[in-house]
Amino acid sequence: MKTIVVDIKRKIKKIPDFNKNDSYISLNSYSSYLLESQNIKFMTYHDILSEKDYCQSILNIYNEIENDEIFVNSQCKYYLRDVAKYITLNSYISYIEGWLKNKDCDYIRCSKSSISNLEQYIQFNNVTVVDNIDKSFYLEKKIGVFLGSIRSGLVKKLKSRFSRKLSKFSYESKSYYSLFSSIPVSNHCEFALDTSLYEDLIKKFITNNKVRTVAMKEFASTQPYNTSPFYIPFTFLNGRENYFRFQLYQKLGLPIIIFQHGSYVHENYFLKYNEITSSDLNIVFNEYTKELFYKCNAKDVVKIKPLLFNKKIKKIKKIKKKYDFLYISYCTQYSMSGMYVSSEDSIISADANNIFKRHSEVIKLFGEVFVNKKICIKIQPGIHLGSMNYIPLVELAKKYDNVTIESGDKLDFLFSVSDNVISDYYSTEFLNYNLILEKNISIFTDIIAMKGIVKDELSEFLFLLQDMNELKNWIVHCEGNINKKKDVGMINRYTRDEVDSFSILSKKIEQLNERD
């Protein structure tokens, strides 16, 4: 019997002809959907290794790295996150390779190239490339994303993009860009990007030679770096350009200022290295994050009121309520270079099947049980633009008139036309005080977990769900429009305080400029 590994990551027009006499292994959710549509039995990655064991095996390697002398003595610990991508890939391939040993194996994939395409690392008898990509689908969705941008203020965004200075700033830092002009920057400091820690860790901890070769190309680009004559603060330290600018500022003796990027209610292994301990000043949005950063040995933390995430929920007169429920889905694991393990509390499968199963269950629950309730499931645009793995949610939802899969419209618009919110995780959008106060919000806490006092405090103003049965009960409560009595003080703790942000930041920057 032949073993066929199916790894189709983009939407295709025609399903391949699968021979029922062969044995099949599916490596992602879309491949599983295609096999199921032809009643083909198959195995998945986590039939080899459970989600929990897989995640723990990766975390064990992280812990080993943290205790390694090379890492302990390095000033570039932020490279751990980049190494982690290849640690997970290395482990993923290692288990598959062991599973396929001594088997007669073929490999089916789509034409989209990816670092996780297995024929780069494993020898197969035959490799079939499926190239009938559904280009019309992707074009239609690109138009939808463009129209969604218009609804959320395209003109303003274009103005920002064409302003050379403003375009360099990201997220919340755009609101305060004028304050950083007082920090002088010389762009005449020439040096090579220091990637020695990254290279040493790749050589030491990546066991597959072919994976190691691919990993060593990550920072091997000879493309020149873009330096700016004005200071640009950071928002989570990652990527070649950011690392170069970070090292440039260090050589020039400039302060490293990093704005808060996420909500940080969920544990993240890389937060301490890519945002906290690398910074001279962390700019955060609420008391919870300020306390968390100091516990993680931040040097200095200042709290401001986030402007980007505290917009009022718009009342759109021309559009009445469209949805009873808006579902914010977790899509990071659908990334083509995904498989990150970021915490022992986030047990997401390497093939994303457990989070996909959750999304499928929500579609079925509304389509077959709550048939009179309309739900919009918001996914990341990349899934429908081809920059992420394709997930067949549209196919699952099309038989239900009350279920919409949305990749174009922005969340701020969808909040305004939805009554209640469901989420797979504590989204950054929940930094919005107005959103928390005005909407019924429920969050799953099983796959992407939260624990301890954080969980207790969030339960003061959110509905925390452990499984689909609890979601079902919550929906029934929402039908009667029963709102949770919310602790306003606790909401402030996790969203924002009313402070004079410009004054606070201005003084802090002045102090940093005056330091030796």
C-alpha positions in Angstrom: 0.0 0.0 0.0 1.3 3.4 -1.0 1.3 6.3 1.6 0.3 9.7 0.3 1.2 12.9 2.2 -1.3 15.6 1.3 -0.2 19.2 1.9 -2.4 21.5 -0.2 -2.4 25.0 1.3 -4.2 27.1 -1.3 -7.7 27.0 -2.5 -8.0 24.9 -5.7 -10.7 24.6 -8.4 -10.7 20.8 -8.7 -10.1 18.2 -6.0 -7.5 15.7 -7.0 -8.6 12.1 -7.6 -7.6 10.2 -4.4 -7.2 6.4 -4.7 -9.1 4.8 -1.7 -6.7 1.9 -1.8 -3.8 4.2 -0.7 -3.0 5.4 2.8 -3.3 9.1 3.4 -1.7 11.6 5.8 -3.1 15.1 5.9 -0.8 17.9 7.1 -3.3 20.8 7.2 -7.0 21.6 7.6 -7.7 22.2 3.9 -6.1 18.9 2.9 -8.3 17.2 5.6 -11.4 18.9 4.1 -10.5 17.7 0.6 -10.0 14.1 1.7 -13.2 14.1 3.7 -15.1 15.4 0.7 -14.3 12.2 -1.1 -14.8 10.0 2.0 -11.1 9.1 2.2 -9.8 7.9 5.6 -6.6 9.6 6.7 -4.3 10.3 9.6 -3.1 13.7 10.8 0.2 14.9 12.3 -1.1 14.6 15.9 -1.8 10.9 15.4 1.9 10.7 15.7 2.3 13.1 18.6 -0.4 14.7 20.8 -0.8 18.5 20.8 0.3 18.7 24.4 3.4 16.5 23.9 4.3 18.4 20.8 4.1 21.8 22.5 6.0 20.6 25.5 8.8 19.1 23.4 9.4 22.5 21.8 9.2 24.4 25.1 11.9 22.0 26.5 14.2 23.1 23.7 13.5 26.8 24.5 14.4 26.2 28.2 17.6 24.5 27.1 18.5 27.5 25.0 17.8 29.9 27.8 20.3 28.0 30.0 22.9 27.8 27.3 26.0 29.9 28.0 26.0 31.5 24.5 22.4 32.7 25.0 22.9 33.9 28.6 25.9 36.1 27.6 24.3 37.6 24.5 22.8 41.1 24.2 20.7 39.9 21.2 18.3 37.5 23.0 15.5 38.7 20.7 16.8 36.3 18.1 15.2 33.4 20.1 11.9 34.0 18.4 13.5 33.7 14.9 15.3 30.5 16.0 12.0 29.2 17.4 10.5 29.2 13.9 13.1 26.7 12.8 13.0 24.7 16.1 9.4 24.0 15.5 9.9 23.2 11.8 12.9 21.0 12.7 10.8 19.1 15.2 7.8 18.9 12.9 9.9 17.4 10.1 11.7 15.0 12.4 8.5 13.3 13.6 7.1 13.1 10.1 10.4 11.6 8.8 10.4 9.0 11.5 6.8 8.2 10.8 7.4 7.7 7.0 10.5 5.7 7.4 10.5 2.5 5.3 7.2 3.5 3.7 6.5 3.9 -0.1 5.6 7.6 0.0 4.3 10.2 -2.4 3.8 13.9 -1.7 1.0 16.2 -3.0 1.2 19.9 -2.5 0.0 23.1 -4.2 2.2 25.3 -6.3 2.7 28.0 -3.6 6.2 27.8 -2.2 6.7 27.6 1.5 9.5 26.9 4.0 7.4 24.0 5.2 7.1 22.2 1.8 8.4 18.8 2.8 10.2 17.8 -0.4 13.0 20.3 0.6 13.8 18.0 3.6 12.4 14.5 2.9 12.9 12.2 -0.1 9.7 11.1 -1.7 9.2 8.7 -4.6 7.0 11.2 -6.4 6.0 14.8 -5.8 2.7 16.0 -7.4 2.2 19.8 -7.6 -1.4 20.8 -7.8 -1.5 24.1 -9.8 -5.2 24.6 -10.5 -5.4 27.5 -8.0 -8.7 29.2 -7.8 -7.5 32.6 -8.9 -11.0 34.1 -9.4 -11.7 33.4 -5.7 -8.6 35.2 -4.6 -9.2 38.1 -6.9 -12.8 38.5 -5.6 -11.5 38.5 -2.0 -8.8 41.1 -2.8 -11.6 43.4 -4.1 -13.5 42.7 -0.8 -10.5 43.7 1.3 -10.1 46.9 -0.7 -13.8 47.8 -0.2 -13.4 47.1 3.5 -10.5 49.5 3.6 -12.7 52.2 2.1 -15.3 51.7 4.8 -12.6 52.0 7.5 -11.0 55.2 6.2 -8.8 54.5 3.2 -8.2 58.2 2.4 -6.7 58.7 5.9 -4.6 55.6 5.6 -3.3 56.6 2.2 -2.4 60.0 3.5 -0.5 58.4 6.3 1.3 56.0 3.8 2.4 58.8 1.5 3.7 60.9 4.4 7.3 59.6 4.5 7.7 60.3 8.2 4.4 59.0 9.4 4.5 55.9 7.3 7.5 54.7 9.3 5.5 54.6 12.5 3.2 51.7 13.4 0.2 51.1 15.6 -0.1 53.5 18.6 3.2 55.2 17.9 1.6 57.1 14.9 -0.5 59.1 17.4 2.6 60.4 19.1 5.2 60.6 16.3 5.7 64.4 16.7 7.2 63.8 20.2 10.1 61.8 18.8 11.6 64.5 16.6 13.6 65.8 19.6 15.7 62.6 19.5 18.6 63.2 17.1 19.6 60.4 14.8 22.7 60.1 12.6 22.4 57.7 9.7 26.2 57.7 8.9 27.1 54.9 11.3 28.1 51.9 9.1 28.2 48.4 10.4 27.1 44.9 9.7 24.0 43.4 11.4 25.2 41.2 14.3 23.5 37.8 13.7 26.1 35.7 15.6 23.7 34.5 18.3 21.1 33.5 15.7 23.7 31.5 13.7 25.2 29.9 16.8 21.8 28.7 18.0 20.8 27.4 14.6 24.0 25.4 14.3 23.6 24.0 17.8 19.9 23.2 18.0 18.7 22.5 14.5 19.5 18.8 13.8 18.3 18.5 10.2 21.0 19.7 7.9 18.5 20.9 5.2 16.5 22.8 7.7 19.7 24.4 9.0 20.6 25.4 5.4 17.3 27.2 4.9 17.5 28.8 8.4 20.9 30.3 7.7 19.5 32.2 4.8 17.1 34.1 7.0 19.4 37.0 7.6 21.8 36.5 4.7 20.2 39.1 2.4 22.5 41.7 0.9 19.7 44.2 0.4 20.6 47.5 2.0 18.9 48.6 5.1 16.7 51.7 5.1 17.8 54.1 7.8 15.8 57.2 8.7 17.1 60.7 9.8 14.5 60.7 12.5 13.9 58.5 15.5 11.3 55.7 15.2 10.2 53.8 18.3 9.6 50.1 18.1 6.5 48.0 18.4 7.6 44.5 19.3 11.1 43.8 18.2 11.2 41.5 15.2 12.6 41.3 11.7 15.7 42.2 9.8 15.0 45.9 9.5 14.0 46.3 13.1 17.1 44.5 14.3 19.3 46.7 12.2 17.7 49.9 13.5 17.8 48.5 17.1 21.6 47.8 16.8 22.1 51.2 15.1 20.4 53.0 18.0 22.5 51.1 20.5 25.8 52.1 18.7 24.6 55.7 18.6 23.8 55.6 22.3 20.1 56.3 21.6 17.4 55.1 24.0 15.4 52.0 22.9 11.7 52.9 23.2 9.1 50.2 22.6 5.3 50.6 22.4 3.0 47.9 23.6 1.8 45.7 20.8 -0.7 43.2 22.2 -3.0 42.7 25.1 -0.5 40.2 26.9 -3.3 38.6 28.9 -2.1 35.3 27.4 1.5 34.2 28.2 4.0 34.7 25.5 7.5 33.1 25.7 9.1 35.8 23.6 7.6 38.9 25.1 10.4 39.3 27.7 13.1 39.3 25.0 11.4 41.1 22.1 9.7 43.9 24.0 10.6 44.1 27.7 14.2 43.5 28.6 15.5 44.9 25.3 13.9 48.3 26.0 15.1 51.4 27.9 11.5 52.5 28.1 8.3 50.5 27.6 5.2 52.5 26.7 2.1 50.6 27.8 -1.7 51.2 27.8 -3.0 50.1 31.2 -2.1 49.2 34.8 -2.2 45.5 34.2 0.5 45.6 31.6 2.6 48.1 33.6 2.6 45.7 36.5 3.4 42.7 34.3 6.3 44.4 32.6 7.9 45.4 36.0 7.5 41.7 37.1 9.4 40.7 34.0 12.3 43.1 34.9 11.5 46.1 32.7 13.9 49.0 33.2 11.3 51.7 33.0 7.6 51.7 32.1 5.2 54.6 31.4 1.5 54.3 31.1 -0.5 56.3 28.5 -4.0 56.3 27.2 -4.2 54.4 23.9 -5.9 56.4 21.2 -5.9 53.8 18.5 -7.7 51.3 20.6 -10.2 53.6 22.4 -12.4 54.7 19.6 -16.1 55.0 20.2 -18.2 52.3 18.7 -19.7 54.0 15.6 -23.4 54.3 15.1 -23.9 53.9 11.4 -27.3 55.4 10.5 -27.6 54.0 7.0 -26.8 50.4 8.2 -28.9 48.7 10.7 -27.6 45.8 12.8 -26.3 43.1 10.5 -25.2 40.5 12.9 -26.4 39.1 16.3 -22.9 37.8 16.9 -19.4 38.6 15.7 -16.8 35.9 16.1 -13.1 36.9 16.2 -11.2 33.8 15.1 -7.6 33.0 16.0 -5.7 32.6 12.7 -2.0 32.9 13.5 -1.5 29.2 13.2 -2.8 29.3 9.6 0.4 31.2 8.7 2.5 29.5 6.0 5.5 29.8 8.3 3.4 29.1 11.4 3.8 26.3 13.9 5.1 28.7 16.6 4.8 27.4 20.1 4.5 30.6 22.2 3.4 29.3 25.6 2.6 26.2 27.6 -0.9 27.6 28.0 -1.6 27.7 24.2 -2.0 24.2 23.1 -2.6 24.8 19.3 -1.8 21.9 17.0 1.0 22.1 14.5 -1.4 21.5 11.7 -4.0 24.0 13.2 -6.6 21.2 13.2 -7.8 21.8 16.8 -8.5 25.5 16.2 -10.0 24.8 12.8 -12.3 22.2 14.5 -13.5 25.0 16.9 -14.2 27.3 13.9 -16.1 24.5 12.2 -18.2 23.7 15.4 -19.2 27.4 15.7 -20.4 27.4 12.1 -22.4 24.2 12.7 -23.9 25.5 16.0 -25.3 28.6 14.4 -26.2 26.9 11.1 -28.1 24.1 12.7 -29.1 25.2 16.3 -29.3 29.0 16.4 -30.8 29.3 12.9 -32.5 32.6 13.7 -29.3 34.3 14.8 -26.8 35.8 12.3 -23.1 35.4 12.9 -20.1 37.0 11.2 -16.9 35.1 11.5 -14.0 37.4 11.1 -10.7 35.9 9.7 -7.4 37.4 8.8 -7.4 38.7 5.2 -4.3 36.7 4.3 -6.3 33.5 4.3 -8.3 34.8 1.4 -5.4 36.7 -0.3 -3.1 33.7 -0.6 -0.5 34.9 1.9 -1.7 32.4 4.5 -2.8 28.8 4.4 -6.3 28.4 3.0 -8.9 27.3 5.5 -12.3 26.0 4.0 -14.6 28.1 6.3 -16.4 29.6 3.3 -17.2 26.1 2.0 -18.5 25.0 5.4 -20.6 28.1 5.8 -22.2 28.3 2.4 -25.0 25.9 3.2 -26.2 28.2 6.0 -27.9 31.5 5.2 -27.2 33.0 8.7 -23.3 32.4 8.7 -21.0 34.9 7.0 -17.2 34.5 6.7 -15.6 38.0 6.5 -12.0 38.8 5.5 -12.5 42.3 4.1 -14.3 44.5 6.6 -12.3 45.8 9.5 -13.2 44.9 13.1 -14.1 48.5 14.0 -16.8 48.5 11.4 -18.0 45.0 12.3 -18.3 46.0 16.0 -20.7 48.7 15.0 -23.0 46.4 13.2 -22.9 43.5 15.7 -24.7 43.0 19.1 -22.4 40.5 20.8 -18.8 39.3 20.4 -17.3 35.9 20.7 -13.5 35.4 20.5 -10.9 32.6 20.6 -8.6 34.8 22.6 -8.2 38.1 24.4 -7.8 40.3 21.3 -5.9 43.5 21.3 -9.3 45.1 20.3 -10.4 44.5 23.9 -8.1 47.3 25.0 -11.0 49.5 23.9 -12.9 50.6 27.0 -16.0 51.5 25.0 -16.2 48.1 23.4 -15.9 46.2 26.7 -18.6 48.5 28.2 -21.1 48.4 25.4 -20.9 44.8 24.2 -21.6 41.3 25.6 -18.2 39.6 25.1 -17.3 35.9 25.6 -13.9 34.4 25.2 -12.8 30.7 24.9 -10.2 29.8 27.5 -9.4 26.2 26.6 -7.1 26.1 23.5 -5.5 29.5 24.2 -5.7 29.5 28.0 -5.4 32.1 30.7 -4.8 31.3 34.3 -4.6 32.5 37.9 -5.6 36.0 39.0 -5.8 37.2 35.4 -8.6 34.8 34.6 -10.4 35.8 37.9 -10.1 39.5 37.1 -11.3 39.2 33.5 -14.4 37.2 34.6 -15.5 40.5 36.3 -16.4 41.9 32.9 -16.2 39.1 30.3 -17.9 35.7 29.9 -15.1 33.1 30.0 -16.0 29.8 28.2 -14.4 26.5 28.5 -16.1 24.6 25.7 -18.9 24.7 23.1 -21.6 23.7 25.7 -20.8 26.9 27.7 -21.0 28.9 24.4 -24.4 27.4 23.7 -25.7 28.4 27.2 -24.2 31.9 26.8 -26.0 32.4 23.5 -29.3 31.5 25.1 -28.6 34.2 27.8 -27.8 36.8 25.1 -31.1 36.0 23.4 -32.7 37.5 26.5 -30.3 40.4 26.3 -28.9 39.6 29.7 -25.8 41.7 30.3 -23.1 40.9 32.8 -22.8 43.4 35.6 -19.3 44.8 34.8 -16.7 46.1 37.2 -15.7 49.4 35.7 -12.6 49.7 37.9 -11.4 46.3 36.6 -12.2 47.3 33.0 -10.0 50.4 33.4 -7.2 48.1 34.8 -7.2 46.1 31.5 -8.0 48.9 29.0 -6.9 52.4 29.9 -6.6 55.3 32.4 -7.5 58.9 31.7 -4.1 60.4 31.7 -2.4 63.3 29.9 -0.4 61.0 27.6 1.4 63.8 25.6 2.6 65.5 28.7 3.8 62.2 30.3 5.6 61.0 27.2 7.1 64.4 26.5 8.7 64.5 30.0 10.0 60.9 29.7 11.6 61.6 26.3 13.2 64.8 27.7 14.7 62.7 30.6 16.0 60.1 28.2 17.7 62.9 26.0 19.4 64.3 29.1 20.9 61.0 30.3 24.6 60.4 29.9 
